[in-house]
Amino acid sequence: MNIALWIIQGLLALMFIGTGATKLQYERAKKSLPWASDYSKGFVAFIGIVEVLGGIGLILPLALGIAPILTPLAAIGLLLIMVFAAIFHGKRGEYKMIGSNIVVIVLALFVTIGRF
């Protein structure tokens, strides 16, 4: 179980750090994310910062043994981001995106439960 949790944490961390880094580069985000051009640079950057920090939080606290409770809390935070992302995409009529949001929600929930 521990190995499965580490694999999923690693995959989620890579995904969130990668997508967060994209959102931190506003021009790049506008090209790859259709919704980004409808929102301010600050809003998109805020989401990017939260995703990068959450991705780091999935790995470092538990790996270093420093405040390991932060790992499941990071998973909860990212799970909430994805719930809001699914609602956001639903309101915009981007229904294809909701499927991937649900997959990430389930994986983050698995990490949350497994690490608490």
For each residue, the residues with C-beta under 8 A, 3 or more apart:
1: 4 5 114
2: 5 6
3: 6 7
4: 1 7 8 114
5: 1 2 8 9 110 111 114 115
6: 2 3 9 10
7: 3 4 10 11
8: 4 5 11 12 107 110 111
9: 5 6 12 13 58 59 62 71 75 111
10: 6 7 13 14 59
11: 7 8 14 15 107
12: 8 9 15 16 55 58 75 78 104 107 108 111
13: 9 10 16 17 55 56 58 59
14: 10 11 17 18 55
15: 11 12 18 19 55 104
16: 12 13 19 20 51 52 54 55 58 78
17: 13 14 20 21 51 52 55 56
18: 14 15 21 22
19: 15 16 22 23 48 51
20: 16 17 23 24 47 48 49 50 51 52 53 54 55
21: 17 18 24 25 48 52
22: 18 19 25 28 29 32 33 48
23: 19 20 26 29 33 36 44 45 47 48 51
24: 20 21 29 45 48 49 52
25: 21 22 28 29
26: 23 29 30 36 41 44 45
27: 30 31
28: 22 25 31 32
29: 22 23 24 25 26 32 33 36 44 48
30: 26 27 33 36 37
31: 27 28
32: 22 28 29 36
33: 22 23 29 30 36 44
34: 37 94
35: 38 39 88 92 94
36: 23 26 29 30 32 33 39 44
37: 30 34
38: 35
39: 35 36 43 44
40: 43 44
41: 26 44 45
42: 45 46
43: 39 40 46 47
44: 23 26 29 33 36 39 40 41 47 48
45: 23 24 26 41 42 48 49
46: 42 43 49 50
47: 20 23 43 44 50 51 81
48: 19 20 21 22 23 24 29 44 45 51 52
49: 20 24 45 46 52 53
50: 20 46 47 53 54 77 81
51: 16 17 19 20 23 47 48 54 55 78 81
52: 16 17 20 21 24 48 49 55 56
53: 20 49 50 56 57 74
54: 16 20 50 51 57 58 74 77 78 81
55: 12 13 14 15 16 17 20 51 52 58 59 78
56: 13 17 52 53 59 60 74
57: 53 54 60 61 70 71 73 74 77
58: 9 12 13 16 54 55 71 74 75 78 111
59: 9 10 13 55 56 62 63 71
60: 56 57 63 64 66
61: 57 64 66 67 68 69 70 71 74
62: 9 59 65 68 70 71 115
63: 59 60
64: 60 61
65: 62 68
66: 60 61
67: 61 70
68: 61 62 65 71 115
69: 61 72 73
70: 57 61 62 67 73 74
71: 9 57 58 59 61 62 68 74 75 111 115
72: 69 75 76 111 112 115 116
73: 57 69 70 76 77
74: 53 54 56 57 58 61 70 71 77 78
75: 9 12 58 71 72 78 79 108 109 111 112 115
76: 72 73 79 80 108 112
77: 50 54 57 73 74 80 81
78: 12 16 51 54 55 58 74 75 81 82 104 108
79: 75 76 82 83 104 105 108 109 112
80: 76 77 83 84
81: 47 50 51 54 77 78 84 85
82: 78 79 85 86 101 104 105 108
83: 79 80 86 87 101 105
84: 80 81 87 88
85: 81 82 88 89 97 101
86: 82 83 89 90 97 98 101 102 105
87: 83 84 90 91
88: 35 84 85 91 92
89: 85 86 92 94 95 97 98 101
90: 86 87 93 94 95 98
91: 87 88
92: 35 88 89
93: 90
94: 34 35 89 90 97 98
95: 89 90 98
96: 99
97: 85 86 89 94 100 101
98: 86 89 90 94 95 101 102
99: 96 102 103
100: 97 103 104
101: 82 83 85 86 89 97 98 104 105
102: 86 98 99 105 106
103: 99 100 106 107
104: 12 15 78 79 82 100 101 107 108
105: 79 82 83 86 101 102 108 109
106: 102 103 109 110
107: 8 11 12 103 104 110 111
108: 12 75 76 78 79 82 104 105 111 112
109: 75 79 105 106 112 113
110: 5 8 106 107 113 114
111: 5 8 9 12 58 71 72 75 107 108 114 115
112: 72 75 76 79 108 109 115 116
113: 109 110 116
114: 1 4 5 110 111
115: 5 62 68 71 72 75 111 112
116: 72 112 113
